Amino acid sequence: MRTENQNLIGSGRSTKAKPRKIGRSEYLTHRDSKILTYLWRWKIASTTSIHEAINKISSKYSTYKILDKLERSGFIGSYFDYEERFYVWQLTSKGFTVIRKKFDELAEEGFLSENPNHDRLVQAFHLGEWVTYHSPNIIFWTEQEMRRFDVADYPEWVPRSKEHRPDGYTRVVGANKAYTFAFEVELSTKRISKYETTMQFYKHAKQIDRVYWLVDQSYTREQILKAKACVNDESFNYHVFIELEDFKKNGWDVMITNERSEKVHTIRENMQEICGDFYRDLMETYRGRSTVHVHLNNLKVIGKTKT
């Protein structure tokens, strides 16, 4: 079994950068520290995701050079997935040691991704277009944070339970009230008994206003809904579904369907309805301009042709 200190993960491998030259100073800027923290929270991130979140005011190529510097210094590593053919960045043990001091106490030590393809989809689904806009009205609690912190240290708006751990929670302080959303990414279908446990959790999780499911096939959705019926959950428009291929293609302009397979609205329309005026102050609302795709960009070098 591989440990979190090993570089090999899943079907790919970490690419090794040339070490920094002897004599060069090694230090971290405030921006470097933000990158390390971003990678810890989301486990992995593409070059374009980091650019959009942290270094958008600079050129894309300058973002790559910052990441290259951090890799050469041993703080982060680049990972290539041979099956899905994408590059992402991740912390190294050295990088985690640097940011570990930011946290007073962790219930469980760790930082790496067990499934990079799943986690990049989680980031695209959970963080989505909010990566571009930093608003105090939008708060995230990631799967990494759920796993590493004790439930007593969870925010008050997050269910303080280890019975089930979704792929993320988002708190949206809207025009009229605050909403808490759970996000689930299902790339393979589980047993109905497993989904029954999940449905029981959501049935009694009064803090959660809606559960968004990203599913790779209709059979997965059917199993989830069968489990919902098994636990006598009669909620409506509470569990909603998005098809993976449509999401990859359309980002936040993807259509959401409810438990009855009725088309409800797009993710963008949903967020606009909930947020009210401040959404329009933050975001572009034109179709075809979704920034969700920055999380799924497969390139390591951006802004300049690799030579």
Secondary structure, DSSP 8 states (H G I E B T S, - for coil): ---TT-S--TTSEEE------TT------HHHHHHHHHHHHHS-B-HHHHHHHH-TTS-HHHHHHHHHHHHHTTSEEEEEETTTTEEEEEE-HHHHHHHHTT-S--SS-----S-HHHHHHHHHHHTGGGGG---TTEEEEEHHHHHHS-GGGS-TTS---SS---SEEEEEE-SSSEEEEEEEEESS---HHHHHHHHHHHHH-TT--EEEEEESSHHHHHHHHHHHHHTT---SSSEEEEEHHHHHHHGGGSEEE-TTS-EEEEHHHHHHHHHTHHHHHH----TT--GGGGGG---SS-SS---
